[in-house]
Amino acid sequence: MNLHYKSEILRVRTHKTYNVYRDVIAQVTWNITIFDKEYPNKVFKSHVLTTSLDLNIINSATFKSANKMTKADITNKCIDQLGGQSFISTIKQHFYDELSVLRKDVDLIDMDVSKIPD
């Protein structure tokens, strides 16, 4: 299986001010979906996470206020907070067995049981 991921931001919570910074993202609720690239609409698992960002590590040289960040910027901050690519590898491995079952069954079709004779 060739596993990939995509994410969707569901909610962003900010501080109007934090220390000397304005419009600081503090918490993000987001969905991560791990999927098989060959069957992205049939072989996938999703998980909703709420990530509280560590505001003690804000870097003044790279800080962006929430209204200047893209969805990718926000998602990347969450992934970095959770361990970066190690987190992505771990969650892919976590879902691997379930996705393997879905992949094995991807070609199955439902039979119309009403047409089975008595």
C-alpha positions as CSV (number, residue, x, y, z in Angstrom):
1,M,0.0,0.0,0.0
2,N,1.1,3.5,-0.8
3,L,-0.2,5.5,2.2
4,H,-0.6,9.3,2.1
5,Y,-2.4,11.8,4.3
6,K,-4.5,14.9,4.0
7,S,-5.8,17.2,6.7
8,E,-8.7,19.5,7.3
9,I,-8.9,22.2,9.9
10,L,-12.1,22.1,11.8
11,R,-11.6,24.8,14.5
12,V,-8.9,27.4,15.4
13,R,-8.8,29.1,18.8
14,T,-6.6,32.1,19.3
15,H,-5.4,34.6,21.9
16,K,-6.1,38.2,20.9
17,T,-2.8,39.0,22.6
18,Y,-0.1,36.8,24.1
19,N,3.0,38.6,25.5
20,V,3.9,41.0,22.8
21,Y,2.2,39.1,20.0
22,R,-1.3,39.6,18.6
23,D,-3.7,37.1,17.1
24,V,-1.8,34.0,18.4
25,I,-3.1,30.5,17.5
26,A,-3.3,28.5,20.7
27,Q,-5.4,25.4,19.8
28,V,-6.4,23.7,16.6
29,T,-9.0,20.9,16.1
30,W,-8.3,19.2,12.9
31,N,-8.9,16.0,11.0
32,I,-6.2,13.8,9.5
33,T,-7.1,11.1,6.9
34,I,-4.7,8.4,6.0
35,F,-5.4,6.8,2.6
36,D,-4.2,4.4,0.0
37,K,-3.2,6.5,-3.0
38,E,-4.5,3.9,-5.4
39,Y,-8.0,3.8,-3.8
40,P,-8.3,7.1,-1.9
41,N,-12.1,7.0,-1.7
42,K,-12.4,3.4,-0.6
43,V,-9.3,2.7,1.6
44,F,-9.0,5.4,4.2
45,K,-9.2,6.1,8.0
46,S,-9.7,9.5,9.6
47,H,-9.0,10.8,13.1
48,V,-10.0,14.1,14.7
49,L,-7.3,15.7,17.0
50,T,-7.1,18.8,19.1
51,T,-3.6,20.1,19.3
52,S,-2.6,22.8,21.8
53,L,0.4,24.7,20.5
54,D,3.3,25.4,22.8
55,L,3.2,29.2,23.1
56,N,6.4,29.3,25.1
57,I,8.4,28.5,21.9
58,I,7.2,31.4,19.8
59,N,10.1,32.7,17.7
60,S,9.8,36.4,17.0
61,A,11.8,36.1,13.7
62,T,9.3,33.6,12.3
63,F,6.0,34.4,14.1
64,K,3.0,34.9,11.9
65,S,-0.4,36.1,13.3
66,A,-3.3,33.8,12.7
67,N,-4.8,35.9,10.0
68,K,-1.5,35.7,8.0
69,M,-1.3,31.9,8.1
70,T,-2.5,29.5,5.5
71,K,-4.3,26.2,6.2
72,A,-1.0,24.4,5.4
73,D,0.9,26.6,7.8
74,I,-1.5,25.8,10.6
75,T,-1.5,22.1,9.9
76,N,2.3,22.0,9.7
77,K,2.5,23.7,13.1
78,C,0.2,21.0,14.5
79,I,2.2,18.2,12.9
80,D,5.5,19.7,14.2
81,Q,4.0,20.0,17.7
82,L,3.2,16.3,17.6
83,G,6.6,15.2,16.4
84,G,6.8,16.0,12.7
85,Q,7.3,13.2,10.2
86,S,7.7,10.7,13.1
87,F,4.0,11.5,14.0
88,I,2.9,10.9,10.4
89,S,4.8,7.6,10.3
90,T,3.3,6.5,13.6
91,I,-0.3,7.3,12.6
92,K,0.2,5.6,9.2
93,Q,1.5,2.5,11.1
94,H,-1.4,2.7,13.6
95,F,-4.0,2.5,10.8
96,Y,-2.1,0.1,8.5
97,D,-3.8,-3.2,9.6
98,E,-7.3,-1.7,9.3
99,L,-6.4,-0.2,5.9
100,S,-5.0,-3.6,4.7
101,V,-8.4,-5.2,5.4
102,L,-10.2,-2.4,3.4
103,R,-7.7,-2.8,0.6
104,K,-8.2,-6.6,0.5
105,D,-11.9,-6.1,0.2
106,V,-11.8,-3.1,-2.3
107,D,-13.1,-5.1,-5.2
108,L,-16.1,-6.7,-3.4
109,I,-19.5,-5.7,-4.5
110,D,-22.8,-6.1,-2.7
111,M,-25.1,-8.7,-4.0
112,D,-28.8,-8.0,-4.1
113,V,-30.0,-10.4,-1.5
114,S,-33.7,-9.9,-2.5
115,K,-32.9,-11.8,-5.7
116,I,-31.7,-14.9,-3.9
117,P,-34.3,-17.6,-4.3
118,D,-36.0,-19.1,-1.2
